[in-house]
Amino acid sequence: MVTAYGPDTRDHQRSSDAAFAGQPPVKHFLPAGLRAPFEGRTWREFGHLQLSLLISPVMFALAISLTATGMGMLITFLGVPILAGSLAMCRGFGAFERARARGLLHLDVAAPDPVRGRTGGAMSWMGAVLKNGASWRHLLYSLLHFPWALFAGVLSLVLWVTGWSLLTYPLWQWVFPTWVGSGGIQLYGDDHHQIYLDSPFELAATSVCGLVLVLLTPWLVRGLTNVDRLMVAGLLGPSRLATRVIELESDRGVVVDTAAADLRRIERDLHDGAQARLVALAMDLGLAKEKLTDDPEAAARMVDEAHGEVKVALQELRDLARGIHPAVLTDRGLDAALSAVASRCTVPVAVEVDLASRPAQAIEGIAYFTVSELLQNVSKHSAARSATVDVWRAADRLMLQVTDNGRGGADPSAGSGLAGLAERLGAVDGVLVVDSPVGGPTRITAELPWRG
């Protein structure tokens, strides 16, 4: 997971994607409180609440009548298909509600796995429906949503209509003396006297009260629809266990692909680097052996060149081993290993590791690889004059932060190495947070689970 919001140093923040469909934020000139009554979001959410007033009673009536009938007839065989049909109908309602939430609330909830019987027959399907937890959650949604929809829909409608009516009262106050025979809205009345809102001051005060109500109602509507969001996400989507299984399956695929890519890289580096040099070295030593008696000076030169090739091959093997898992990381931990990586960077790097104990070897290796990749990006792309590396523990998370004063503009969505790095972190429930405005500075924070 790559997040485009940058946390402050050493603040443990788990960022979530709040924008729907990846739309960039829009700049506004008016404050949120003044533009809320006219925003499309407000009208969509208000429309959602009003549609619930029409849809939810139908869902409730059908669900409770069929479910009660099916349960009452379970003593006979007819109760099983009726109850299974009721649950299937509620799943259909759930699909409609997810689509409505996607269109009006911009809430994208995945559908639960479809129900499949083991044998494909009717009895097998009915048994699968009755044993499926998602089906019963859909039934629960149909029953619980009705009283909430009634409360939220009526409350929002009354406040919305009242607010706009009071705000525009000076424009339609003439209706009362013309058609009703009174001065305006009656605020109080008995047998002796009546109070009407008809003076200029009273008209202005009524309009101000309506303005306050108009400005406050959108925020109340958003609070009411947030409850709808929670109900849709909690009852109509896949269970947490199913979601976790899907995430683990995806992470397992990432781990397998990453391991295969690492093996291919190691094979390529060995084949194209050290292996090729060792083959050439063997050939040079063979030629030097043949020339040893005829031309000792040429043989000596060839042996000297072979000695240089051996040094280069050894250095390539050291670099390859360091890229897999350096010995200094195993022996001395992250502080010494990251200091060694920083010393090879083309810009000065200050390293600060504040850990009271060492994490698990797997997490430590991923942390080392992450910082190494980020420092390589600093060397190749940032044009920075200096960089810093901070490592610390925050609760149950291992935090890594690499900052440079380069030109910025790092974009994980552009297909850079940051996207692959984020996938590697995501495979162990990690998060990569990128804050890199154009012109710099760049601050990249990685979170890993702490496993001691």
DRENSEFI-308423 format. One line per field, with one value per residue (C-alpha): x, y, z. Coordinates in nm, 2 decimals. Example, Ala and Ser with C-alpha at 12.3 -4.5 7.8 and 13.67 -1.06 7.14 Angstrom:
REM DRENSEFI-308423
xx	(1.23, 1.37)
yy	(-0.45, -0.11)
zz	(0.78, 0.71)
***
This chain:
REM DRENSEFI-308423
xx	(0.00, 0.14, 0.00, 0.05, 0.02, 0.34, 0.33, 0.54, 0.86, 0.81, 0.43, 0.26, -0.01, -0.19, -0.32, -0.63, -0.74, -1.04, -1.07, -1.32, -1.18, -0.85, -0.98, -0.74, -0.85, -1.02, -0.92, -1.21, -1.23, -1.52, -1.48, -1.64, -1.91, -2.05, -2.02, -2.16, -2.53, -2.45, -2.20, -2.30, -2.20, -2.46, -2.74, -2.63, -2.63, -2.96, -3.10, -2.97, -3.15, -3.48, -3.45, -3.40, -3.75, -3.90, -3.68, -3.62, -3.99, -4.02, -3.71, -3.82, -4.17, -4.06, -3.77, -3.96, -4.27, -4.09, -3.84, -4.12, -4.32, -4.02, -3.92, -4.28, -4.30, -3.96, -4.16, -4.26, -4.04, -4.19, -4.01, -3.66, -3.71, -3.91, -3.63, -3.36, -3.55, -3.59, -3.21, -3.15, -3.39, -3.20, -2.87, -3.04, -3.14, -2.78, -2.65, -2.89, -2.78, -2.41, -2.47, -2.67, -2.40, -2.14, -2.33, -2.46, -2.22, -1.90, -1.86, -1.72, -1.79, -1.69, -1.96, -1.93, -1.85, -2.15, -2.33, -2.26, -2.38, -2.15, -2.35, -2.52, -2.87, -3.15, -3.11, -2.74, -2.79, -3.05, -2.82, -2.54, -2.76, -2.87, -2.52, -2.37, -2.30, -2.32, -2.68, -2.78, -2.59, -2.79, -3.11, -2.99, -2.93, -3.28, -3.43, -3.21, -3.20, -3.57, -3.59, -3.27, -3.38, -3.71, -3.54, -3.26, -3.48, -3.76, -3.51, -3.30, -3.62, -3.77, -3.45, -3.37, -3.72, -3.75, -3.41, -3.47, -3.82, -3.71, -3.41, -3.64, -3.93, -3.90, -3.96, -4.28, -4.42, -4.67, -4.87, -5.01, -5.18, -5.29, -5.43, -5.45, -5.56, -5.28, -4.97, -4.73, -4.62, -4.80, -4.55, -4.80, -5.18, -5.46, -5.81, -5.68, -5.38, -5.16, -4.80, -4.71, -4.37, -4.44, -4.22, -3.89, -3.69, -3.89, -3.84, -3.47, -3.44, -3.64, -3.41, -3.10, -3.24, -3.30, -2.95, -2.80, -3.02, -2.92, -2.55, -2.58, -2.80, -2.54, -2.31, -2.59, -2.67, -2.31, -2.32, -2.64, -2.50, -2.18, -2.40, -2.53, -2.18, -2.09, -2.40, -2.33, -1.96, -2.01, -2.32, -2.32, -1.96, -1.74, -1.65, -1.33, -1.20, -1.28, -1.12, -0.81, -0.79, -0.80, -0.53, -0.31, -0.35, -0.25, 0.05, 0.15, 0.15, 0.36, 0.61, 0.64, 0.68, 0.94, 1.14, 1.13, 1.25, 1.53, 1.64, 1.64, 1.84, 2.10, 2.13, 2.17, 2.43, 2.63, 2.60, 2.68, 2.93, 3.14, 3.09, 3.19, 3.50, 3.60, 3.56, 3.78, 4.02, 4.05, 4.12, 4.38, 4.56, 4.56, 4.72, 4.97, 5.06, 5.13, 5.35, 5.53, 5.83, 5.84, 5.76, 5.79, 5.73, 5.41, 5.30, 5.38, 5.17, 4.88, 4.90, 4.90, 4.59, 4.43, 4.51, 4.32, 4.02, 4.02, 3.99, 3.70, 3.52, 3.56, 3.42, 3.12, 3.06, 3.08, 2.83, 2.60, 2.62, 2.56, 2.25, 2.11, 2.18, 2.50, 2.70, 2.72, 2.34, 2.34, 2.63, 2.57, 2.21, 2.05, 2.26, 2.59, 2.44, 2.26, 2.57, 2.76, 2.50, 2.50, 2.88, 2.84, 2.58, 2.70, 2.56, 2.63, 2.38, 2.32, 2.19, 2.01, 1.88, 1.68, 1.60, 1.62, 1.62, 1.64, 1.34, 1.29, 1.54, 1.28, 1.16, 1.52, 1.61, 1.32, 1.40, 1.76, 1.65, 1.40, 1.66, 1.91, 1.66, 1.56, 1.93, 1.99, 1.71, 1.86, 2.20, 2.05, 1.75, 1.73, 2.02, 2.03, 2.31, 2.24, 2.00, 1.90, 1.79, 1.58, 1.48, 1.27, 0.99, 0.64, 0.42, 0.40, 0.55, 0.90, 0.93, 1.18, 1.22, 1.45, 1.46, 1.66, 1.68, 1.67, 1.44, 1.14, 0.86, 0.89, 0.56, 0.49, 0.21, 0.45, 0.58, 0.90, 1.08, 0.87, 0.57, 0.76, 0.90, 0.54, 0.43, 0.72, 0.62, 0.25, 0.34, 0.42, 0.14, 0.37, 0.29, 0.49, 0.41, 0.55, 0.57, 0.76, 0.64, 0.81, 1.11, 1.16, 1.22, 1.13, 1.03, 0.95, 0.83, 0.79, 0.61, 0.67, 0.51, 0.74, 0.82, 1.07)
yy	(0.00, 0.34, 0.65, 1.00, 1.17, 1.23, 1.19, 1.40, 1.25, 0.97, 1.00, 0.66, 0.72, 0.46, 0.65, 0.54, 0.64, 0.87, 0.98, 0.79, 0.65, 0.82, 1.17, 1.45, 1.70, 2.02, 2.36, 2.58, 2.95, 2.93, 2.76, 2.41, 2.54, 2.78, 2.56, 2.24, 2.31, 2.34, 2.06, 1.75, 1.53, 1.69, 1.64, 1.28, 1.19, 1.36, 1.17, 0.85, 0.91, 0.99, 0.68, 0.48, 0.60, 0.43, 0.12, 0.02, -0.05, -0.28, -0.47, -0.49, -0.61, -0.88, -1.00, -1.02, -1.18, -1.45, -1.52, -1.55, -1.77, -1.99, -2.03, -2.10, -2.38, -2.54, -2.82, -2.91, -2.94, -2.62, -2.40, -2.48, -2.35, -2.05, -1.95, -2.01, -1.80, -1.52, -1.52, -1.52, -1.23, -1.04, -1.10, -0.95, -0.65, -0.63, -0.62, -0.33, -0.15, -0.19, -0.04, 0.25, 0.32, 0.31, 0.56, 0.80, 0.76, 0.68, 0.37, 0.07, -0.25, -0.58, -0.84, -1.16, -1.48, -1.64, -1.93, -2.27, -2.61, -2.90, -3.11, -2.84, -2.96, -2.76, -2.91, -2.86, -2.49, -2.43, -2.59, -2.37, -2.05, -2.14, -2.21, -1.90, -1.62, -1.35, -1.44, -1.39, -1.06, -0.95, -1.04, -0.85, -0.55, -0.56, -0.57, -0.31, -0.06, 0.01, 0.19, 0.37, 0.48, 0.60, 0.81, 0.95, 1.01, 1.20, 1.40, 1.51, 1.59, 1.80, 1.99, 2.04, 2.17, 2.38, 2.54, 2.64, 2.75, 2.98, 3.11, 3.21, 3.33, 3.70, 3.58, 3.40, 3.57, 3.76, 3.43, 3.47, 3.81, 3.73, 3.38, 3.29, 3.62, 3.66, 3.86, 3.57, 3.26, 3.24, 3.22, 3.23, 3.27, 3.24, 3.39, 3.73, 3.80, 3.64, 3.69, 3.67, 3.70, 3.99, 4.29, 4.35, 4.26, 3.94, 3.85, 3.91, 3.70, 3.42, 3.42, 3.42, 3.12, 2.94, 3.02, 2.86, 2.55, 2.53, 2.55, 2.29, 2.04, 1.91, 1.81, 1.63, 1.46, 1.35, 1.21, 1.02, 0.87, 0.77, 0.53, 0.40, 0.35, 0.15, -0.07, -0.14, -0.21, -0.42, -0.62, -0.64, -0.70, -1.00, -1.10, -0.99, -1.34, -1.38, -1.04, -1.14, -1.47, -1.27, -1.04, -1.33, -1.50, -1.18, -1.13, -1.49, -1.43, -1.12, -1.31, -1.59, -1.35, -1.15, -1.46, -1.58, -1.24, -1.24, -1.58, -1.47, -1.16, -1.37, -1.61, -1.32, -1.15, -1.47, -1.56, -1.22, -1.11, -1.34, -1.66, -1.49, -1.34, -1.68, -1.84, -1.57, -1.61, -1.99, -1.93, -1.66, -1.89, -2.17, -1.95, -1.82, -2.19, -2.26, -1.95, -2.01, -2.18, -2.00, -1.64, -1.59, -1.22, -1.25, -1.52, -1.29, -1.02, -1.25, -1.38, -1.02, -0.94, -1.26, -1.15, -0.82, -1.02, -1.23, -0.92, -0.78, -1.12, -1.13, -0.78, -0.87, -1.18, -0.96, -0.71, -1.00, -1.15, -0.81, -0.76, -1.10, -1.06, -0.89, -1.05, -0.72, -0.72, -1.07, -1.00, -0.64, -0.54, -0.25, 0.03, -0.10, -0.24, 0.09, 0.29, 0.07, 0.13, 0.51, 0.52, 0.39, 0.65, 0.94, 1.20, 1.25, 1.05, 1.08, 0.76, 0.74, 0.41, 0.42, 0.06, -0.10, -0.45, -0.62, -0.72, -1.06, -1.15, -1.14, -0.79, -0.67, -0.80, -0.62, -0.30, -0.32, -0.38, -0.09, 0.16, 0.03, 0.08, 0.43, 0.54, 0.41, 0.63, 0.92, 0.86, 0.82, 1.05, 1.31, 1.54, 1.59, 1.74, 1.54, 1.28, 1.14, 0.79, 0.75, 0.41, 0.38, 0.17, 0.30, 0.06, -0.25, -0.09, -0.06, 0.29, 0.38, 0.73, 0.85, 1.22, 1.41, 1.78, 1.69, 1.80, 1.59, 1.48, 1.10, 0.94, 0.57, 0.56, 0.63, 0.27, 0.35, 0.11, 0.26, 0.06, -0.26, -0.17, -0.10, -0.44, -0.60, -0.41, -0.49, -0.87, -0.84, -0.59, -0.29, 0.05, 0.29, 0.66, 0.90, 1.28, 1.43, 1.77, 1.90, 2.10, 1.89, 1.78, 1.42, 1.22, 0.85, 0.66, 0.29, 0.10, -0.26, -0.48, -0.53, -0.89, -0.96)
zz	(0.00, -0.10, 0.07, -0.06, 0.28, 0.49, 0.86, 1.09, 1.22, 1.47, 1.47, 1.42, 1.16, 0.95, 0.64, 0.45, 0.11, 0.15, -0.21, -0.42, -0.75, -0.70, -0.78, -0.68, -0.42, -0.55, -0.43, -0.30, -0.23, 0.02, 0.36, 0.40, 0.62, 0.36, 0.06, 0.23, 0.15, -0.22, -0.26, -0.47, -0.18, 0.05, -0.21, -0.28, 0.09, 0.14, -0.16, -0.01, 0.32, 0.14, -0.09, 0.22, 0.34, 0.03, 0.00, 0.36, 0.46, 0.16, 0.26, 0.62, 0.54, 0.29, 0.51, 0.84, 0.68, 0.48, 0.76, 1.02, 0.79, 0.71, 1.08, 1.18, 0.92, 0.99, 1.16, 0.81, 0.50, 0.35, 0.60, 0.47, 0.11, 0.24, 0.48, 0.22, -0.03, 0.23, 0.29, -0.09, -0.13, 0.14, -0.04, -0.35, -0.14, -0.02, -0.38, -0.45, -0.13, -0.22, -0.56, -0.41, -0.16, -0.44, -0.64, -0.37, -0.08, -0.28, -0.07, -0.25, -0.06, -0.21, -0.24, -0.03, -0.19, -0.38, -0.22, -0.39, -0.28, -0.28, -0.53, -0.73, -0.64, -0.48, -0.13, -0.14, -0.23, 0.04, 0.30, 0.19, 0.21, 0.56, 0.68, 0.52, 0.77, 0.50, 0.43, 0.79, 0.81, 0.50, 0.69, 0.99, 0.78, 0.63, 0.98, 1.15, 0.86, 0.87, 1.21, 1.14, 0.79, 0.93, 1.19, 0.97, 0.67, 0.86, 1.07, 0.77, 0.56, 0.84, 0.91, 0.54, 0.45, 0.76, 0.71, 0.35, 0.42, 0.71, 0.50, 0.21, 0.43, 0.33, -0.03, 0.03, 0.34, 0.11, 0.09, 0.44, 0.41, 0.05, 0.09, 0.46, 0.61, 0.86, 0.88, 0.86, 1.04, 1.37, 1.65, 1.94, 1.97, 2.22, 2.27, 2.35, 2.12, 1.85, 1.75, 1.38, 1.22, 1.00, 1.09, 0.91, 1.21, 1.26, 0.89, 0.92, 1.24, 1.08, 0.78, 1.00, 1.19, 0.87, 0.75, 1.06, 1.01, 0.64, 0.73, 1.01, 0.84, 0.58, 0.86, 1.04, 0.71, 0.68, 1.03, 0.96, 0.64, 0.82, 1.02, 0.69, 0.57, 0.88, 0.84, 0.47, 0.52, 0.83, 0.73, 0.35, 0.27, 0.32, 0.68, 0.83, 0.82, 0.45, 0.38, 0.58, 0.38, 0.06, 0.18, 0.29, -0.05, -0.22, 0.01, -0.05, -0.42, -0.38, -0.16, -0.42, -0.70, -0.51, -0.42, -0.78, -0.90, -0.64, -0.76, -1.12, -1.02, -0.83, -1.12, -1.37, -1.16, -1.11, -1.48, -1.62, -1.36, -1.14, -1.35, -1.67, -1.50, -1.36, -1.70, -1.86, -1.56, -1.62, -1.99, -1.91, -1.66, -1.92, -2.18, -1.91, -1.83, -2.20, -2.23, -1.90, -2.07, -2.40, -2.30, -1.92, -1.93, -2.13, -1.88, -1.59, -1.74, -1.80, -1.44, -1.32, -1.52, -1.39, -1.03, -1.10, -1.24, -0.93, -0.71, -0.93, -0.91, -0.54, -0.51, -0.72, -0.51, -0.19, -0.34, -0.44, -0.09, 0.07, -0.15, -0.03, 0.34, 0.46, 0.74, 0.93, 0.96, 1.12, 1.35, 1.46, 1.36, 1.18, 1.31, 1.18, 0.86, 0.77, 0.85, 0.60, 0.34, 0.41, 0.37, 0.01, -0.08, -0.31, -0.07, 0.30, 0.50, 0.88, 1.03, 1.37, 1.49, 1.82, 1.90, 2.25, 2.10, 1.76, 1.56, 1.40, 1.13, 0.85, 0.95, 1.00, 0.65, 0.49, 0.68, 0.56, 0.20, 0.22, 0.33, 0.08, -0.21, -0.09, -0.05, -0.40, -0.53, -0.34, -0.51, -0.86, -0.89, -0.61, -0.68, -0.31, -0.11, 0.21, 0.35, 0.68, 0.79, 1.11, 1.26, 1.57, 1.73, 1.78, 1.98, 1.77, 1.45, 1.32, 1.17, 0.89, 0.75, 0.47, 0.41, 0.15, 0.03, -0.34, -0.61, -0.50, -0.73, -0.64, -0.76, -0.67, -0.93, -1.22, -1.22, -1.03, -0.79, -0.51, -0.62, -0.61, -0.27, -0.14, -0.26, -0.07, 0.24, 0.20, 0.19, 0.57, 0.65, 0.60, 0.46, 0.25, 0.28, 0.03, 0.08, -0.21, -0.34, -0.66, -0.55, -0.24, 0.02, -0.01, 0.30, 0.26, 0.57, 0.59, 0.86, 0.94, 1.21, 1.51, 1.57, 1.84)
***
